[in-house]
Amino acid sequence: MNYNPSQNEIEFVNKALEAFNNKTVGPDNHELINIVEYDEQNNIIAGINGGTYWGWLHIDILWVNENFRKKGIGSKL
C-alpha cells in the first residue's frame, strides 16, 4: 500500500472513478466554488471552498473570522 502516491497515480484513480461514475450515473457537471468576503479595509474575513456535483453543493471548507460570526456572512457565502 502506498500512503504517498504520485500526482500521476492520484490522477489515475480520479479518472478511473470518473469513468465509472459517467457510465453508471452520468457526468457530474462538477464546478469548483471558491468565494471570499472582505471587510471595509479589503481584508479577507470569510471564505468557502467546495464544488457542485450532480446538482448538489459540497462544501469542503467554510470559515468566518470570529469577529464577523453570527452576522449572516456564512449564509451569504
Rosetta silent file (secondary structure, phi, psi, omega in degrees, C-alpha in Angstrom):
SEQUENCE: MNYNPSQNEIEFVNKALEAFNNKTVGPDNHELINIVEYDEQNNIIAGINGGTYWGWLHIDILWVNENFRKKGIGSKL
SCORE:     score description
SCORE:     0.000 S_00000001
   1 L     0.000  137.044 -178.354    0.000    0.000    0.000 S_00000001
   2 L  -108.665  113.274  179.495    1.317    3.435   -0.942 S_00000001
   3 L   -88.894    2.102 -179.917    0.463    6.214    1.532 S_00000001
   4 L  -140.002   65.150 -176.178    2.229    8.822   -0.594 S_00000001
   5 L   -68.359  154.344  177.186    1.084    8.325   -4.204 S_00000001
   6 L   -73.349  166.763  177.504    2.467   10.424   -7.033 S_00000001
   7 H   -60.742  -38.230  177.825    0.339   13.011   -8.821 S_00000001
   8 H   -62.507  -39.743  178.782    0.058   10.602  -11.775 S_00000001
   9 H   -68.125  -40.237  177.316   -1.274    7.859   -9.501 S_00000001
  10 H   -62.449  -45.547  178.703   -3.792   10.232   -7.930 S_00000001
  11 H   -63.057  -36.736  177.934   -4.965   11.346  -11.388 S_00000001
  12 H   -60.202  -48.266 -179.605   -5.261    7.699  -12.489 S_00000001
  13 H   -63.988  -43.701  179.370   -7.595    6.888   -9.584 S_00000001
  14 H   -60.839  -43.207 -179.623   -9.625   10.079  -10.145 S_00000001
  15 H   -69.234  -35.411  177.186  -10.041    9.341  -13.860 S_00000001
  16 H   -64.982  -42.919  177.597  -10.980    5.713  -13.168 S_00000001
  17 H   -65.742  -41.587  178.762  -13.689    6.825  -10.723 S_00000001
  18 H   -61.051  -42.027  178.614  -14.909    9.481  -13.149 S_00000001
  19 H   -63.269  -43.063  177.811  -15.211    6.885  -15.933 S_00000001
  20 H   -62.045  -48.009 -179.100  -17.172    4.561  -13.640 S_00000001
  21 H   -62.378  -42.658  179.244  -19.486    7.363  -12.485 S_00000001
  22 H   -60.159  -39.696 -179.880  -20.080    8.598  -16.049 S_00000001
  23 H   -71.910  -35.908 -173.621  -21.057    5.087  -17.117 S_00000001
  24 H   -86.246  -47.781 -174.509  -23.212    4.450  -14.047 S_00000001
  25 L  -125.251   -1.596  179.971  -24.937    7.764  -13.262 S_00000001
  26 L    93.908  170.805 -178.248  -23.796   10.170  -15.970 S_00000001
  27 L   -61.264  145.221 -178.482  -21.466   13.178  -15.874 S_00000001
  28 L   -84.877  -11.632 -177.914  -21.314   15.057  -12.585 S_00000001
  29 L    51.398   42.703 -176.688  -21.044   18.515  -14.235 S_00000001
  30 L   -63.001  132.554  172.402  -18.549   19.400  -11.497 S_00000001
  31 E  -134.227  130.401  176.870  -17.765   23.071  -10.940 S_00000001
  32 E   -73.884  146.338  176.432  -15.366   24.374   -8.302 S_00000001
  33 E  -127.949  121.326  176.577  -16.598   27.087   -5.968 S_00000001
  34 E  -138.965  112.405 -175.683  -14.135   29.372   -4.182 S_00000001
  35 E  -131.941  139.593  173.799  -15.527   32.599   -2.731 S_00000001
  36 E  -125.643  154.740  177.006  -14.091   35.095   -0.250 S_00000001
  37 E  -120.659  147.188 -175.886  -15.668   38.027    1.589 S_00000001
  38 E  -120.713  156.575  170.658  -13.885   41.227    2.604 S_00000001
  39 L   -90.660 -173.005 -176.806  -14.315   43.887    5.246 S_00000001
  40 L   -64.799  -23.736  179.616  -14.231   47.641    4.558 S_00000001
  41 L   -94.071   10.362  178.188  -10.396   47.620    4.584 S_00000001
  42 L    69.867   24.614  173.335  -10.310   44.818    1.967 S_00000001
  43 L   -86.893  142.296  176.806   -9.149   42.172    4.475 S_00000001
  44 E   -71.482  125.399 -179.402  -10.433   38.647    3.941 S_00000001
  45 E  -117.021   -8.583 -179.810  -12.960   37.911    6.686 S_00000001
  46 E  -165.043  157.975  176.933  -14.589   34.732    5.335 S_00000001
  47 E  -162.078  157.126  177.660  -14.292   32.110    2.657 S_00000001
  48 E  -139.024  136.679  175.767  -15.835   28.981    1.239 S_00000001
  49 E  -128.550  134.002  179.024  -14.259   26.245   -0.910 S_00000001
  50 E   179.394 -149.541  179.483  -16.222   23.429   -2.477 S_00000001
  51 E  -173.842  174.248  176.171  -17.989   22.459   -5.628 S_00000001
  52 E  -111.616  145.310  177.751  -21.122   21.169   -7.256 S_00000001
  53 E  -143.654  126.939  177.728  -21.753   17.576   -8.323 S_00000001
  54 L    48.436   36.119  178.340  -24.952   16.280   -9.968 S_00000001
  55 L    82.470    5.416  178.632  -26.735   19.465   -8.879 S_00000001
  56 E  -106.793  147.320  175.044  -25.612   19.163   -5.241 S_00000001
  57 E   -95.534  128.943  174.211  -23.369   21.593   -3.365 S_00000001
  58 E  -115.999  122.847  179.449  -20.457   20.066   -1.446 S_00000001
  59 E  -100.779  120.042  174.676  -18.654   22.374    0.986 S_00000001
  60 E   -84.044  -47.209 -177.124  -15.057   21.416    1.789 S_00000001
  61 E  -139.287  133.822  170.808  -14.233   24.456    3.898 S_00000001
  62 E  -133.492  120.292 -178.830  -16.326   27.272    5.340 S_00000001
  63 E  -132.998  136.431  173.031  -14.532   29.810    7.505 S_00000001
  64 E  -132.684  129.356  177.317  -15.686   33.115    9.019 S_00000001
  65 L   -52.921  138.809 -176.222  -13.415   35.295   11.142 S_00000001
  66 H   -54.046  -34.507 -178.381  -14.567   35.151   14.780 S_00000001
  67 H   -71.036  -12.208 -176.235  -15.260   38.911   14.844 S_00000001
  68 H  -118.002    8.671  179.644  -17.765   38.553   11.987 S_00000001
  69 L   -74.293  158.427  179.299  -19.641   35.418   13.025 S_00000001
  70 L    66.453   26.307  178.807  -23.400   35.442   13.718 S_00000001
  71 L  -122.335    9.922  176.125  -23.882   38.248   11.147 S_00000001
  72 L    87.287    4.343 -177.911  -25.139   36.165    8.210 S_00000001
  73 H   -68.145  -42.166  178.029  -21.853   36.077    6.283 S_00000001
  74 H   -59.400  -42.473  177.211  -21.696   32.268    6.238 S_00000001
  75 H   -66.011  -37.189  178.805  -25.219   32.113    4.844 S_00000001
  76 H   -63.332  -41.532  178.400  -24.360   34.769    2.293 S_00000001
  77 L   -61.396    0.000    0.000  -21.393   32.729    1.063 S_00000001
